[in-house]
Amino acid sequence: MPDPILFDSWPSLIRIPLVGLLAYAALILMLRVSGKRTLSKMNAFDLIVTVALGSTLSTVLLDDGIPLAEGVAALALLICLQYVITWASVRSPRFQGLIKAEPTLLVHRGRYLPDAMRRQRVTQDEVQAALRQSGQSDIDAVLWVMLETDGSMTVVPR
């Protein structure tokens, strides 16, 4: 008999909301315990952990070969790794340099820095949009524009 496309069985259909509710509750609890840093503005490392958490949660929900306890253990492992790495990066500037990017100066004293913009793949139009968002209209009125580690731009007027 071929695999059913629309319906497999009642037990597998009931398992999804039951395991989903329990795994989701466990994930929320672990995120609350791990602290605000786990849910802060994302850098590349945080994005990877977030995607991995979502992927793990969906696998636990949809793969009936994975028991709930193993799924929760996998979620806990990812959150613990996030905690350990952020703990180490706060205590070691060298380690932090491996995990996080440095902010990049894109404009200095009203002048674009084309090499920095090229390295960061930022256009003048994007910088102009950041200027407008900060209430500036003229690049000459800006002391500097910094591309932050989370991808946002900080504009400091003269």
C-alpha positions as CSV (number, residue, x, y, z in Angstrom):
1,M,0.0,0.0,0.0
2,P,1.5,3.4,-1.0
3,D,2.2,6.1,1.6
4,P,-0.9,8.2,2.3
5,I,-0.6,11.8,1.2
6,L,-3.4,13.4,3.1
7,F,-3.9,11.2,6.2
8,D,-1.7,8.6,7.8
9,S,-3.4,7.6,11.1
10,W,-5.2,9.1,14.0
11,P,-2.3,8.4,16.5
12,S,0.2,10.3,14.3
13,L,-2.3,13.2,13.9
14,I,-2.9,13.4,17.6
15,R,0.9,13.2,18.3
16,I,1.7,16.4,16.5
17,P,-0.3,18.8,18.7
18,L,0.5,16.9,21.9
19,V,4.3,16.8,21.3
20,G,4.2,20.3,19.7
21,L,2.6,21.8,22.9
22,L,5.0,20.0,25.2
23,A,8.1,20.8,23.1
24,Y,7.1,24.4,22.6
25,A,6.5,24.8,26.3
26,A,9.9,23.3,27.0
27,L,11.5,25.6,24.5
28,I,9.9,28.7,26.0
29,L,10.9,27.6,29.5
30,M,14.5,27.0,28.4
31,L,14.7,30.4,26.6
32,R,13.3,32.2,29.7
33,V,15.8,30.4,32.0
34,S,18.7,31.1,29.6
35,G,18.2,34.9,29.9
36,K,17.5,37.9,27.7
37,R,20.8,37.5,25.7
38,T,19.4,34.5,23.9
39,L,16.6,36.6,22.4
40,S,18.6,39.8,21.9
41,K,19.3,41.5,18.5
42,M,20.8,38.9,16.3
43,N,24.3,38.6,14.9
44,A,25.3,35.8,12.6
45,F,25.9,33.3,15.4
46,D,22.5,34.1,17.0
47,L,20.8,33.6,13.7
48,I,22.3,30.2,13.2
49,V,21.2,29.1,16.7
50,T,17.7,30.4,16.0
51,V,17.4,28.6,12.8
52,A,18.8,25.4,14.4
53,L,16.2,25.7,17.2
54,G,13.4,26.0,14.7
55,S,14.6,23.1,12.6
56,T,15.0,20.9,15.7
57,L,11.5,21.8,16.9
58,S,9.9,21.0,13.5
59,T,11.8,17.7,13.3
60,V,10.6,16.8,16.8
61,L,7.0,17.7,15.8
62,L,7.0,15.8,12.5
63,D,9.3,12.8,12.9
64,D,7.4,10.2,15.1
65,G,10.7,8.3,15.4
66,I,12.1,11.0,17.7
67,P,10.8,10.8,21.3
68,L,9.9,14.0,23.0
69,A,12.6,13.6,25.6
70,E,15.3,13.4,22.9
71,G,13.9,16.4,21.1
72,V,13.8,18.5,24.3
73,A,17.4,17.3,25.0
74,A,18.4,18.6,21.5
75,L,16.8,21.9,22.1
76,A,18.5,22.1,25.5
77,L,21.8,21.4,24.0
78,L,21.5,24.2,21.5
79,I,20.4,26.7,24.2
80,C,23.3,25.5,26.5
81,L,25.8,26.0,23.6
82,Q,24.4,29.5,23.0
83,Y,24.7,30.3,26.7
84,V,28.3,28.9,27.0
85,I,29.5,30.7,23.8
86,T,27.9,34.1,24.9
87,W,29.4,33.6,28.4
88,A,32.8,33.0,26.9
89,S,32.6,35.9,24.5
90,V,31.7,38.3,27.4
91,R,34.8,37.2,29.3
92,S,37.3,36.9,26.4
93,P,37.7,39.6,23.8
94,R,39.7,37.1,21.7
95,F,36.9,34.6,21.7
96,Q,34.4,37.4,21.1
97,G,36.4,38.3,18.0
98,L,35.9,34.8,16.7
99,I,32.1,34.8,17.2
100,K,31.1,38.4,16.4
101,A,31.9,40.8,13.7
102,E,33.3,44.3,14.4
103,P,31.2,47.4,13.7
104,T,32.4,49.1,10.4
105,L,32.7,52.8,9.8
106,L,30.9,53.6,6.5
107,V,30.9,57.4,6.6
108,H,33.4,59.7,8.3
109,R,32.9,63.5,8.6
110,G,30.4,63.6,5.7
111,R,32.5,61.4,3.4
112,Y,31.7,57.9,2.2
113,L,34.3,55.3,2.8
114,P,34.0,53.3,-0.4
115,D,36.4,50.5,0.5
116,A,34.6,49.8,3.7
117,M,31.2,50.0,2.0
118,R,32.4,47.5,-0.7
119,R,33.8,45.1,1.9
120,Q,30.4,45.2,3.7
121,R,28.4,45.2,0.5
122,V,26.5,48.4,1.4
123,T,25.4,50.9,-1.2
124,Q,25.1,54.6,-0.9
125,D,21.4,54.3,-1.3
126,E,21.3,52.1,1.9
127,V,23.3,54.7,3.8
128,Q,21.0,57.4,2.5
129,A,18.0,55.4,3.8
130,A,19.6,55.2,7.2
131,L,20.2,59.0,7.1
132,R,16.6,59.6,6.4
133,Q,15.5,57.2,9.2
134,S,17.6,59.2,11.6
135,G,16.1,62.5,10.5
136,Q,19.2,63.6,8.4
137,S,19.0,64.6,4.8
138,D,22.5,65.8,4.0
139,I,25.6,63.6,4.2
140,D,27.7,66.7,5.1
141,A,25.7,67.1,8.3
142,V,26.8,63.6,9.5
143,L,29.9,63.0,11.6
144,W,29.8,59.2,11.0
145,V,27.7,56.3,10.0
146,M,28.5,52.9,11.6
147,L,27.4,49.5,10.3
148,E,26.7,47.6,13.6
149,T,27.3,43.9,14.2
150,D,23.5,43.2,13.9
151,G,23.3,44.9,10.4
152,S,21.7,48.1,11.6
153,M,23.3,51.5,10.9
154,T,24.0,54.1,13.5
155,V,24.0,57.7,12.3
156,V,25.8,60.4,14.4
157,P,25.2,64.0,13.3
158,R,27.9,66.6,13.6
